[in-house]
Amino acid sequence: MKILQDSQEETRLLPTAFQLKVTERRPPKPKSVILLLHGLDERGLRIYRKLIKFLPDDSYVLAPNAPFPLPRLKSDRIDYGYSWYFYDRFTKNYAIDQTLSLGLLKSLLASTNLEGLPVTIIGFSQGGYLAPLLA
C-alpha cells in the first residue's frame, strides 16, 4: 500500500475542453492574421486596445485571454488577469508549463484561419516568451 510520503507527483497530459475568451477584429477580406499574446496578469483586451491603432486595417486580429485566471480582489468585486503558464524563478521550474496554452492557441488559429493566411505573432512579457514556442 502506497502512502502519501512514498508517492511522487507526476505530470500527465490530458485531453481538455478549455475555452478562450478572445477580443478580435475581423475585416471583410483579411490579408493576414495577427495574434496578440498579453503579459502576466493581463487580458487580451488590454493588449488589443494598446496595439490596434498600429496594426493594418486589413488584418484579422485575435487577442485571447490566457487560460489561467489570476483573481485580483477589489473592494467591490473580483477582477481577473490571466497567465499563460506558471514559472517559479527561484526554483527555476514550471508549476504549469506552456503545453496547454500552446495547444489552445494552435486550436484557435486552426479554427479561425481557415484560409491559411500568413500569421504574425506579437507577444508582450510572458506572451513574448510564449510567442517563439508557438511559432
C-alpha positions as CSV (number, residue, x, y, z in Angstrom):
1,M,0.0,0.0,0.0
2,K,1.4,3.4,-1.0
3,I,1.2,6.2,1.5
4,L,1.4,9.9,0.6
5,Q,5.1,10.3,1.6
6,D,6.1,7.4,-0.7
7,S,4.5,8.9,-3.8
8,Q,5.8,11.5,-6.2
9,E,3.9,13.9,-8.3
10,E,3.7,13.1,-12.0
11,T,2.7,15.3,-14.9
12,R,0.2,13.8,-17.3
13,L,-1.1,15.3,-20.5
14,L,-4.9,15.0,-20.7
15,P,-7.4,15.9,-23.4
16,T,-9.0,19.2,-22.4
17,A,-12.2,21.1,-23.2
18,F,-10.9,24.6,-22.4
19,Q,-12.3,27.7,-24.0
20,L,-10.5,31.0,-24.6
21,K,-12.2,34.4,-24.5
22,V,-11.0,36.4,-27.4
23,T,-11.1,40.1,-28.4
24,E,-11.0,40.3,-32.2
25,R,-11.3,42.5,-35.3
26,R,-12.2,40.7,-38.5
27,P,-12.3,42.8,-41.6
28,P,-14.4,41.6,-44.6
29,K,-11.5,40.3,-46.6
30,P,-8.4,39.9,-44.3
31,K,-5.0,39.5,-45.9
32,S,-3.3,38.2,-42.7
33,V,-3.8,37.2,-39.1
34,I,-2.2,38.9,-36.2
35,L,-2.2,37.0,-32.8
36,L,-1.6,39.2,-29.8
37,L,-0.3,37.5,-26.6
38,H,-0.6,39.6,-23.4
39,G,1.7,39.6,-20.4
40,L,1.3,38.0,-17.0
41,D,-1.8,39.1,-15.1
42,E,-3.2,40.9,-18.1
43,R,-6.0,40.3,-20.6
44,G,-6.3,40.1,-24.3
45,L,-8.5,43.2,-24.4
46,R,-5.7,45.3,-22.8
47,I,-3.0,44.4,-25.4
48,Y,-5.7,44.8,-28.2
49,R,-6.5,48.3,-27.0
50,K,-2.9,49.3,-26.8
51,L,-1.8,48.0,-30.3
52,I,-4.9,48.0,-32.5
53,K,-4.3,51.6,-33.9
54,F,-0.8,50.4,-35.1
55,L,-2.0,47.3,-36.9
56,P,-3.0,47.1,-40.5
57,D,-6.8,47.5,-41.1
58,D,-6.8,44.5,-43.4
59,S,-5.5,42.1,-40.8
60,Y,-7.7,39.7,-38.7
61,V,-6.6,40.5,-35.2
62,L,-7.0,38.0,-32.3
63,A,-6.2,38.8,-28.7
64,P,-7.2,35.9,-26.4
65,N,-7.1,35.7,-22.7
66,A,-4.6,33.1,-21.4
67,P,-6.3,30.0,-19.9
68,F,-5.3,30.5,-16.2
69,P,-7.2,33.2,-14.3
70,L,-5.4,35.2,-11.6
71,P,-8.0,36.8,-9.3
72,R,-7.5,40.4,-8.1
73,L,-9.6,41.2,-5.1
74,K,-11.2,44.8,-5.2
75,S,-13.3,46.4,-2.5
76,D,-16.5,45.8,-4.5
77,R,-15.6,42.9,-6.9
78,I,-13.0,40.5,-8.2
79,D,-11.2,41.3,-11.4
80,Y,-9.1,38.8,-13.3
81,G,-5.9,38.9,-15.1
82,Y,-4.6,35.8,-16.8
83,S,-1.4,33.7,-17.1
84,W,-0.2,31.5,-20.0
85,Y,2.0,29.4,-17.6
86,F,3.5,29.4,-14.1
87,Y,7.2,29.6,-13.7
88,D,9.0,29.8,-10.4
89,R,12.1,31.9,-10.9
90,F,13.5,30.8,-7.5
91,T,13.5,27.1,-8.2
92,K,13.8,27.6,-12.0
93,N,10.9,25.1,-12.5
94,Y,7.5,25.3,-14.1
95,A,4.5,24.6,-11.9
96,I,2.5,24.6,-15.1
97,D,4.4,24.8,-18.4
98,Q,3.3,26.1,-21.8
99,T,1.9,22.9,-23.1
100,L,-1.8,23.6,-22.5
101,S,-1.5,27.2,-23.7
102,L,0.3,26.2,-26.9
103,G,-2.3,23.6,-27.7
104,L,-5.2,26.0,-27.2
105,L,-3.6,28.7,-29.3
106,K,-2.9,26.3,-32.1
107,S,-6.6,25.2,-32.0
108,L,-7.7,28.8,-32.0
109,L,-5.6,29.6,-35.1
110,A,-6.7,26.4,-36.9
111,S,-10.3,27.2,-36.3
112,T,-10.1,30.9,-37.3
113,N,-7.6,30.9,-40.1
114,L,-9.4,28.6,-42.5
115,E,-8.0,30.5,-45.5
116,G,-4.4,29.7,-44.5
117,L,-3.4,33.4,-44.3
118,P,0.0,34.4,-43.1
119,V,0.2,34.7,-39.3
120,T,2.1,37.3,-37.2
121,I,2.5,36.6,-33.5
122,I,3.1,39.6,-31.2
123,G,3.8,38.9,-27.6
124,F,4.4,41.1,-24.6
125,S,6.3,40.0,-21.5
126,Q,5.0,36.4,-20.7
127,G,3.3,36.4,-24.1
128,G,6.7,37.3,-25.6
129,Y,8.3,34.2,-24.1
130,L,5.4,32.1,-25.4
131,A,5.4,33.6,-29.0
132,P,8.5,31.8,-30.4
133,L,7.4,28.5,-28.9
134,L,4.1,28.9,-30.7
135,A,5.8,30.0,-33.9
